[in-house]
Amino acid sequence: MNEVNARVVRLAQSFDAWRAAARDLIARGVPPADVAWQSLPGDGDLFSSTPDATDTSAPPLRLPRPLVELLEAAACFNVHDRWAFLYQVLWRWQQGQHDVLSPADADGARLHAMAKAVHREEHDMHAYVRFRERSEAEGAPRFVAWYEPVHEVLPQVARHFARRMGSISWMIATPAASMLWDGQTLHAGPALLRGAAEIDDAGEALWLTYYRSIFNPARVNADLLHSHIPSRFWKNLPEGAIVPAMLSAAANGERRTGQTATVGQRSGATMIPISAERAQPARDAPTTLDQCRRCELWQHATQAVSGVGPHTARIMLVGEQPGDQEDLAGLPFVGPAGALLEQALREAGVARDSVYVTNAVKHFKWEPRGKRRLHKTPAQREILACHGWLEEEIERVQPQVIVALGSTALKSILQDGAASMTPLLGTPVQHDGRSVVSVYHPAYVLRALDEASRRQAYRVIVEGLRQASALLQDEHYRVVAGTSRSSSRRA
């Protein structure tokens, strides 16, 4: 501790160092006005060792988790007085002024705004970091990225990429520091690059060729493009160097390439009805699920998720769509709903490895909610766009009984957008020569508001699975009343 003009001087260059110093100052009753916080350049960075951070001489502080999370996030906000401000917040809380945690309080509002800006910077860095591949002969790291963050979010963003990229080695360089992942451990270090120009990428030319080939000048909206991607990100994106020229060419007449010749030749404001298929350049039909672009869901999904199970299975379970965990793993029903489905299968006496499990929609449809991706019900057009893949699975597996897990699956199986699941619960129907059993989706059980509703919905699933198993043994099963419109037309 240094005394200068009767003030306590503290050096803080990381959240851990600030926390250790703040704990000691709080224990000694030092008010914010008597503390001078310093963050001296050249004496280390956010990744330097901080002996004070391990000091346990001061008593621990008892703080609510929301306050700790806000303080830790705001500590990454790049402003000169952040340590002094955070100590002021901490001091007020210890003095019993708990309204400091409220956005209605002046300090609370600033704290929340700082944390929100930091989380936004983390999100932007997840989206706009572009890794460039290095030659294998150069050794590790195989991929290198350059990014210029506004706030000090590199460590937490690096942990995100470490979870997502597995054992592949990479480095993210920034003007202030670098993070290296060797496939097992993250290593922090000083700034190693001065800009993206120092990174060579032999594959970048191929990427730019691909980007030019998918660019449709007839669909471009320059204002929308710039509003979605702030200008500070463009300079470090590989395609940023060619987009201005393509926008200029589109404005000068190349947008006709996305339309039929007759539309391009007409002038004036005449509205010409034209199908979406004819307005697009000719493209080959997708041959694999991974190539599917029949709807827009692929743009925001990690991957397409196909069905799994024996190709001789006599029972096929069809759910709605992959969830968050299924989207990351590339397998259906591996999350909480999958665990509940396995429990129901065991109780019904049906072996999981004897059934084929898939979804009506193959890409995860979601909407952001904070840091989470929340499920969003597919639209009917998306169900129809994906139905071809489900038909292909049914044709390949040839199940005798199909269990529809929820109304989305039922609509896809029966090809009837008006099909309702409730009248068919407990009542199998015939469709295309197969028995269709309707039950609730396991996620419906997990979302039920009370225990009684959960037990009732779970019992419907178990009984439906038992019914599907029993139908396999009954070769003389006949259609009961209440079949779907599509099956009635066939009759």
SEFILO-279505 format. One line per 8 residues: number of its first residue (from 1); for each residue x, y, z of C-alpha. Coordinates in nm, 2 decimals, padded with zeros to 4 digits, always signed. Layout:
NUM> X,Y,Z ~ ... $
//
This chain:
1> +00.00,+00.00,+00.00 ~ +00.13,+00.35,-00.09 ~ +00.01,+00.67,+00.08 ~ +00.00,+00.97,-00.15 ~ -00.16,+01.29,-00.02 ~ -00.34,+01.08,+00.25 ~ -00.50,+00.86,-00.02 ~ -00.47,+00.49,-00.06 $
9> -00.32,+00.40,-00.40 ~ -00.42,+00.06,-00.55 ~ -00.31,-00.10,-00.87 ~ -00.57,-00.31,-01.05 ~ -00.51,-00.46,-01.39 ~ -00.77,-00.75,-01.37 ~ -01.09,-00.83,-01.20 ~ -00.92,-01.07,-00.96 $
17> -00.66,-00.81,-00.86 ~ -00.94,-00.55,-00.81 ~ -01.15,-00.79,-00.61 ~ -00.86,-00.88,-00.37 ~ -00.78,-00.51,-00.32 ~ -01.14,-00.41,-00.28 ~ -01.19,-00.69,-00.02 ~ -00.90,-00.55,+00.19 $
25> -01.02,-00.19,+00.16 ~ -01.38,-00.28,+00.26 ~ -01.25,-00.47,+00.56 ~ -01.05,-00.16,+00.67 ~ -01.35,+00.07,+00.61 ~ -01.18,+00.29,+00.35 ~ -01.44,+00.49,+00.16 ~ -01.42,+00.54,-00.22 $
33> -01.31,+00.90,-00.19 ~ -00.99,+00.79,-00.01 ~ -00.88,+00.54,-00.28 ~ -00.69,+00.62,-00.59 ~ -00.70,+00.34,-00.84 ~ -00.43,+00.30,-01.10 ~ -00.39,+00.08,-01.41 ~ -00.04,+00.14,-01.53 $
41> +00.05,+00.04,-01.89 ~ +00.36,-00.17,-01.93 ~ +00.34,-00.34,-01.60 ~ +00.14,-00.64,-01.73 ~ -00.19,-00.70,-01.88 ~ -00.52,-00.88,-01.81 ~ -00.34,-01.21,-01.82 ~ -00.05,-01.12,-01.59 $
49> -00.01,-01.29,-01.25 ~ -00.17,-01.10,-00.96 ~ -00.03,-01.21,-00.62 ~ -00.28,-00.99,-00.44 ~ -00.56,-01.19,-00.59 ~ -00.47,-01.49,-00.37 ~ -00.45,-01.28,-00.05 ~ -00.69,-01.43,+00.20 $
57> -00.61,-01.21,+00.49 ~ -00.92,-01.00,+00.44 ~ -01.25,-01.15,+00.54 ~ -01.47,-01.27,+00.24 ~ -01.74,-01.05,+00.12 ~ -02.10,-01.18,+00.10 ~ -02.25,-01.05,-00.22 ~ -02.56,-01.17,-00.42 $
65> -02.47,-01.36,-00.74 ~ -02.64,-01.10,-00.97 ~ -02.41,-00.83,-00.83 ~ -02.10,-01.04,-00.86 ~ -02.19,-01.12,-01.23 ~ -02.25,-00.75,-01.30 ~ -01.93,-00.64,-01.14 ~ -01.73,-00.91,-01.33 $
73> -01.88,-00.82,-01.66 ~ -01.85,-00.44,-01.61 ~ -01.48,-00.49,-01.52 ~ -01.42,-00.57,-01.89 ~ -01.57,-00.23,-01.99 ~ -01.28,-00.02,-02.13 ~ -01.30,+00.31,-01.95 ~ -01.04,+00.48,-01.73 $
81> -01.24,+00.50,-01.41 ~ -01.39,+00.15,-01.41 ~ -01.21,+00.03,-01.09 ~ -01.30,+00.33,-00.89 ~ -01.66,+00.31,-01.01 ~ -01.68,-00.06,-00.93 ~ -01.54,+00.00,-00.58 ~ -01.80,+00.28,-00.53 $
89> -02.08,+00.03,-00.62 ~ -01.93,-00.23,-00.38 ~ -01.89,+00.02,-00.10 ~ -02.25,+00.14,-00.13 ~ -02.38,-00.22,-00.12 ~ -02.17,-00.29,+00.20 ~ -02.32,+00.02,+00.35 ~ -02.67,-00.12,+00.30 $
97> -02.76,+00.09,-00.01 ~ -02.89,-00.22,-00.20 ~ -03.07,+00.00,-00.45 ~ -02.73,+00.03,-00.62 ~ -02.82,-00.29,-00.79 ~ -03.13,-00.14,-00.95 ~ -03.13,+00.01,-01.30 ~ -03.34,+00.30,-01.15 $
105> -03.03,+00.41,-00.95 ~ -02.78,+00.63,-01.12 ~ -02.48,+00.40,-01.04 ~ -02.70,+00.09,-01.10 ~ -02.80,+00.22,-01.44 ~ -02.44,+00.27,-01.54 ~ -02.34,-00.07,-01.40 ~ -02.61,-00.24,-01.61 $
113> -02.52,-00.04,-01.92 ~ -02.15,-00.14,-01.88 ~ -02.24,-00.51,-01.84 ~ -02.48,-00.50,-02.14 ~ -02.21,-00.34,-02.36 ~ -01.96,-00.60,-02.26 ~ -02.20,-00.89,-02.34 ~ -02.28,-00.73,-02.67 $
121> -01.91,-00.71,-02.75 ~ -01.88,-01.08,-02.67 ~ -02.17,-01.16,-02.90 ~ -02.02,-00.95,-03.18 ~ -01.68,-01.12,-03.14 ~ -01.85,-01.46,-03.16 ~ -02.01,-01.36,-03.49 ~ -01.73,-01.16,-03.66 $
129> -01.41,-01.34,-03.57 ~ -01.28,-01.49,-03.90 ~ -01.02,-01.77,-03.87 ~ -00.77,-01.80,-04.15 ~ -00.60,-02.14,-04.21 ~ -00.22,-02.17,-04.20 ~ -00.01,-02.43,-04.38 ~ +00.04,-02.76,-04.20 $
137> +00.41,-02.71,-04.26 ~ +00.41,-02.40,-04.04 ~ +00.28,-02.61,-03.74 ~ +00.05,-02.48,-03.47 ~ -00.17,-02.29,-03.46 ~ -00.35,-02.42,-03.76 ~ -00.60,-02.12,-03.76 ~ -00.53,-01.76,-03.68 $
145> -00.78,-01.47,-03.64 ~ -00.74,-01.09,-03.59 ~ -01.00,-00.89,-03.41 ~ -01.01,-00.54,-03.26 ~ -01.25,-00.55,-02.96 ~ -01.38,-00.24,-02.80 ~ -01.39,-00.40,-02.45 ~ -01.16,-00.65,-02.28 $
153> -01.36,-00.97,-02.37 ~ -01.08,-01.18,-02.52 ~ -01.05,-01.44,-02.23 ~ -01.42,-01.53,-02.22 ~ -01.46,-01.53,-02.60 ~ -01.15,-01.76,-02.62 ~ -01.32,-02.00,-02.38 ~ -01.62,-02.00,-02.61 $
161> -01.42,-02.10,-02.92 ~ -01.22,-02.36,-02.72 ~ -01.55,-02.54,-02.65 ~ -01.67,-02.51,-03.01 ~ -01.35,-02.60,-03.20 ~ -01.24,-02.91,-03.02 ~ -00.88,-03.02,-03.05 ~ -00.79,-02.79,-03.35 $
169> -00.52,-02.54,-03.25 ~ -00.59,-02.17,-03.31 ~ -00.49,-01.82,-03.20 ~ -00.69,-01.50,-03.17 ~ -00.48,-01.19,-03.18 ~ -00.59,-00.84,-03.07 ~ -00.40,-00.51,-03.04 ~ -00.36,-00.56,-02.67 $
177> -00.32,-00.94,-02.62 ~ -00.34,-01.29,-02.77 ~ -00.50,-01.62,-02.68 ~ -00.37,-01.95,-02.80 ~ -00.55,-02.28,-02.79 ~ -00.33,-02.59,-02.83 ~ -00.62,-02.83,-02.84 ~ -00.63,-02.89,-02.46 $
185> -00.52,-02.57,-02.28 ~ -00.57,-02.19,-02.33 ~ -00.25,-01.98,-02.32 ~ -00.26,-01.60,-02.27 ~ +00.01,-01.38,-02.40 ~ +00.09,-01.03,-02.52 ~ +00.00,-00.88,-02.86 ~ +00.17,-01.09,-03.13 $
193> +00.03,-00.93,-03.45 ~ -00.03,-00.57,-03.57 ~ -00.32,-00.65,-03.80 ~ -00.50,-00.89,-04.03 ~ -00.26,-00.82,-04.31 ~ +00.01,-01.03,-04.13 ~ -00.20,-01.35,-04.17 ~ -00.15,-01.55,-04.49 $
201> -00.44,-01.77,-04.60 ~ -00.40,-01.98,-04.91 ~ -00.77,-02.07,-04.90 ~ -00.90,-01.71,-04.89 ~ -00.91,-01.68,-05.27 ~ -01.13,-01.99,-05.28 ~ -01.37,-01.84,-05.02 ~ -01.39,-01.51,-05.21 $
209> -01.47,-01.70,-05.53 ~ -01.75,-01.89,-05.35 ~ -01.88,-01.56,-05.20 ~ -01.90,-01.40,-05.54 ~ -02.08,-01.70,-05.68 ~ -02.36,-01.69,-05.42 ~ -02.40,-01.31,-05.43 ~ -02.73,-01.23,-05.59 $
217> -02.74,-00.86,-05.70 ~ -03.12,-00.88,-05.75 ~ -03.17,-00.94,-05.38 ~ -02.91,-00.70,-05.23 ~ -03.01,-00.42,-04.99 ~ -02.71,-00.21,-04.91 ~ -02.87,-00.02,-04.63 ~ -02.99,-00.33,-04.46 $
225> -02.65,-00.50,-04.51 ~ -02.47,-00.21,-04.34 ~ -02.72,-00.19,-04.06 ~ -02.68,-00.56,-03.98 ~ -02.29,-00.55,-03.99 ~ -02.15,-00.23,-03.84 ~ -01.87,-00.07,-04.04 ~ -01.59,-00.14,-03.79 $
233> -01.63,-00.52,-03.87 ~ -01.60,-00.49,-04.25 ~ -01.23,-00.41,-04.27 ~ -01.13,-00.74,-04.11 ~ -01.38,-00.96,-04.30 ~ -01.23,-01.13,-04.61 ~ -01.53,-01.04,-04.81 ~ -01.52,-00.68,-04.70 $
241> -01.27,-00.60,-04.97 ~ -01.50,-00.71,-05.26 ~ -01.85,-00.62,-05.13 ~ -01.83,-00.25,-05.22 ~ -01.74,-00.34,-05.59 ~ -02.03,-00.59,-05.60 ~ -02.27,-00.34,-05.45 ~ -02.17,-00.08,-05.71 $
249> -02.21,-00.33,-06.00 ~ -02.55,-00.43,-05.87 ~ -02.66,-00.07,-05.87 ~ -02.54,-00.03,-06.22 ~ -02.76,-00.30,-06.37 ~ -02.62,-00.64,-06.27 ~ -02.93,-00.70,-06.05 ~ -03.10,-00.82,-06.37 $
257> -02.90,-01.15,-06.34 ~ -03.14,-01.26,-06.06 ~ -03.45,-01.22,-06.27 ~ -03.58,-01.36,-06.59 ~ -03.49,-01.19,-06.92 ~ -03.85,-01.06,-06.97 ~ -03.85,-00.89,-06.63 ~ -03.51,-00.73,-06.70 $
265> -03.63,-00.59,-07.03 ~ -03.95,-00.43,-06.91 ~ -03.95,-00.07,-06.79 ~ -04.19,+00.13,-06.58 ~ -04.37,+00.03,-06.26 ~ -04.57,-00.26,-06.41 ~ -04.60,-00.54,-06.16 ~ -04.53,-00.87,-06.33 $
273> -04.65,-01.19,-06.15 ~ -04.36,-01.44,-06.15 ~ -04.30,-01.75,-05.94 ~ -04.01,-01.76,-05.69 ~ -03.85,-02.05,-05.88 ~ -03.83,-01.86,-06.21 ~ -03.69,-01.55,-06.04 ~ -03.39,-01.74,-05.90 $
281> -03.08,-01.84,-06.10 ~ -03.09,-02.21,-06.19 ~ -02.94,-02.43,-05.92 ~ -02.90,-02.81,-05.88 ~ -03.14,-02.98,-05.64 ~ -02.98,-03.08,-05.31 ~ -02.86,-03.44,-05.31 ~ -02.79,-03.46,-04.94 $
289> -02.95,-03.32,-04.63 ~ -02.65,-03.10,-04.55 ~ -02.70,-02.93,-04.89 ~ -03.06,-02.85,-04.82 ~ -03.16,-02.49,-04.88 ~ -03.54,-02.54,-04.93 ~ -03.62,-02.29,-04.65 ~ -03.42,-02.03,-04.45 $
297> -03.37,-02.24,-04.13 ~ -03.02,-02.37,-04.24 ~ -02.88,-02.01,-04.22 ~ -02.90,-02.00,-03.84 ~ -02.85,-02.37,-03.75 ~ -02.52,-02.54,-03.68 ~ -02.60,-02.84,-03.89 ~ -02.88,-03.05,-04.03 $
305> -02.98,-03.33,-03.80 ~ -03.09,-03.66,-03.96 ~ -03.26,-03.96,-03.80 ~ -03.08,-04.24,-03.62 ~ -03.16,-04.61,-03.56 ~ -03.17,-04.94,-03.74 ~ -03.29,-04.93,-04.10 ~ -03.50,-05.24,-04.03 $
313> -03.68,-05.07,-03.74 ~ -04.06,-05.15,-03.74 ~ -04.13,-04.84,-03.52 ~ -04.04,-04.49,-03.62 ~ -04.06,-04.20,-03.37 ~ -04.10,-03.86,-03.53 ~ -04.04,-03.54,-03.33 ~ -04.07,-03.18,-03.42 $
321> -03.72,-03.04,-03.48 ~ -03.37,-03.06,-03.32 ~ -03.32,-02.86,-03.00 ~ -03.02,-02.66,-02.89 ~ -02.82,-02.96,-02.78 ~ -02.92,-03.17,-03.08 ~ -02.82,-02.88,-03.31 ~ -02.47,-02.89,-03.16 $
329> -02.43,-03.27,-03.14 ~ -02.59,-03.35,-03.48 ~ -02.81,-03.62,-03.32 ~ -03.18,-03.62,-03.24 ~ -03.32,-03.64,-02.89 ~ -03.00,-03.61,-02.69 ~ -03.11,-03.32,-02.46 ~ -03.36,-03.32,-02.17 $
337> -03.65,-03.42,-02.39 ~ -03.44,-03.71,-02.52 ~ -03.37,-03.83,-02.16 ~ -03.75,-03.82,-02.08 ~ -03.82,-04.01,-02.41 ~ -03.57,-04.29,-02.31 ~ -03.74,-04.32,-01.97 ~ -04.08,-04.35,-02.14 $
345> -03.95,-04.62,-02.38 ~ -03.81,-04.82,-02.09 ~ -04.14,-04.80,-01.90 ~ -04.33,-04.90,-02.21 ~ -04.10,-05.20,-02.27 ~ -03.96,-05.07,-02.60 ~ -03.58,-05.08,-02.65 ~ -03.44,-04.75,-02.77 $
353> -03.20,-04.92,-03.01 ~ -03.49,-05.10,-03.18 ~ -03.66,-04.79,-03.30 ~ -03.57,-04.52,-03.56 ~ -03.58,-04.17,-03.42 ~ -03.60,-03.86,-03.63 ~ -03.77,-03.52,-03.67 ~ -04.01,-03.36,-03.91 $
361> -03.79,-03.05,-03.95 ~ -03.42,-03.11,-03.97 ~ -03.28,-02.77,-03.88 ~ -03.30,-02.60,-03.54 ~ -03.54,-02.30,-03.54 ~ -03.47,-02.07,-03.25 ~ -03.48,-01.71,-03.13 ~ -03.22,-01.54,-02.90 $
369> -03.31,-01.48,-02.54 ~ -03.01,-01.34,-02.36 ~ -02.73,-01.59,-02.40 ~ -02.97,-01.87,-02.47 ~ -03.12,-02.01,-02.80 ~ -03.49,-02.08,-02.73 ~ -03.70,-02.31,-02.94 ~ -03.94,-02.16,-03.19 $
377> -04.22,-02.36,-03.35 ~ -04.16,-02.43,-03.72 ~ -04.40,-02.26,-03.97 ~ -04.61,-02.48,-04.20 ~ -04.40,-02.38,-04.50 ~ -04.09,-02.50,-04.32 ~ -04.26,-02.83,-04.24 ~ -04.36,-02.87,-04.60 $
385> -04.00,-02.78,-04.72 ~ -03.86,-03.06,-04.50 ~ -04.12,-03.32,-04.57 ~ -03.92,-03.47,-04.86 ~ -03.64,-03.57,-04.62 ~ -03.89,-03.74,-04.39 ~ -04.05,-03.93,-04.68 ~ -03.71,-04.05,-04.78 $
393> -03.64,-04.18,-04.43 ~ -03.99,-04.36,-04.42 ~ -03.92,-04.51,-04.76 ~ -03.58,-04.64,-04.66 ~ -03.68,-04.77,-04.32 ~ -04.03,-04.90,-04.41 ~ -04.17,-04.88,-04.05 ~ -04.49,-05.06,-03.97 $
401> -04.59,-04.80,-03.70 ~ -04.51,-04.43,-03.68 ~ -04.54,-04.25,-03.35 ~ -04.60,-03.87,-03.40 ~ -04.44,-03.69,-03.10 ~ -04.65,-03.37,-03.11 ~ -04.87,-03.18,-03.35 ~ -04.59,-03.06,-03.58 $
409> -04.48,-03.42,-03.64 ~ -04.85,-03.53,-03.70 ~ -04.90,-03.25,-03.96 ~ -04.59,-03.36,-04.15 ~ -04.67,-03.73,-04.14 ~ -05.03,-03.68,-04.26 ~ -04.94,-03.39,-04.49 ~ -05.23,-03.20,-04.34 $
417> -05.17,-02.86,-04.20 ~ -05.51,-02.87,-04.02 ~ -05.45,-03.20,-03.85 ~ -05.51,-03.18,-03.47 ~ -05.34,-03.41,-03.23 ~ -05.59,-03.40,-02.94 ~ -05.87,-03.60,-03.10 ~ -05.62,-03.87,-03.20 $
425> -05.46,-03.93,-02.86 ~ -05.51,-04.30,-02.79 ~ -05.67,-04.36,-03.13 ~ -05.43,-04.50,-03.40 ~ -05.51,-04.41,-03.76 ~ -05.40,-04.56,-04.09 ~ -05.20,-04.35,-04.33 ~ -05.03,-04.48,-04.65 $
433> -05.06,-04.84,-04.52 ~ -04.91,-04.77,-04.18 ~ -05.05,-04.72,-03.83 ~ -04.99,-04.37,-03.69 ~ -05.00,-04.32,-03.31 ~ -05.02,-03.97,-03.17 ~ -04.87,-03.87,-02.83 ~ -04.74,-03.55,-02.67 $
441> -04.38,-03.44,-02.74 ~ -04.15,-03.50,-02.44 ~ -04.07,-03.13,-02.43 ~ -04.45,-03.07,-02.36 ~ -04.41,-03.27,-02.04 ~ -04.11,-03.07,-01.94 ~ -04.29,-02.74,-01.99 ~ -04.61,-02.84,-01.81 $
449> -04.71,-02.59,-01.53 ~ -04.78,-02.84,-01.25 ~ -04.70,-03.19,-01.14 ~ -05.05,-03.33,-01.22 ~ -05.03,-03.20,-01.58 ~ -04.68,-03.35,-01.62 ~ -04.78,-03.69,-01.49 ~ -05.09,-03.70,-01.72 $
457> -04.89,-03.59,-02.03 ~ -04.61,-03.84,-01.95 ~ -04.87,-04.12,-01.91 ~ -05.00,-04.04,-02.26 ~ -04.65,-04.09,-02.41 ~ -04.60,-04.42,-02.23 ~ -04.94,-04.56,-02.32 ~ -04.89,-04.45,-02.69 $
465> -04.55,-04.63,-02.70 ~ -04.71,-04.94,-02.56 ~ -04.99,-04.92,-02.81 ~ -04.73,-04.89,-03.09 ~ -04.56,-05.20,-02.97 ~ -04.89,-05.39,-02.95 ~ -04.98,-05.29,-03.30 ~ -04.68,-05.47,-03.43 $
473> -04.83,-05.80,-03.31 ~ -05.18,-05.73,-03.45 ~ -05.17,-05.79,-03.83 ~ -05.55,-05.77,-03.85 ~ -05.57,-05.42,-03.70 ~ -05.84,-05.21,-03.87 ~ -05.88,-04.84,-03.88 ~ -06.11,-04.70,-03.61 $
481> -06.34,-04.40,-03.63 ~ -06.17,-04.06,-03.65 ~ -05.92,-04.11,-03.92 ~ -05.75,-03.81,-04.09 ~ -05.90,-03.64,-04.40 ~ -05.61,-03.76,-04.61 ~ -05.67,-04.13,-04.51 ~ -06.04,-04.09,-04.57 $
489> -05.98,-03.97,-04.92 ~ -05.77,-04.28,-04.99 ~ -06.05,-04.49,-04.85 $
//
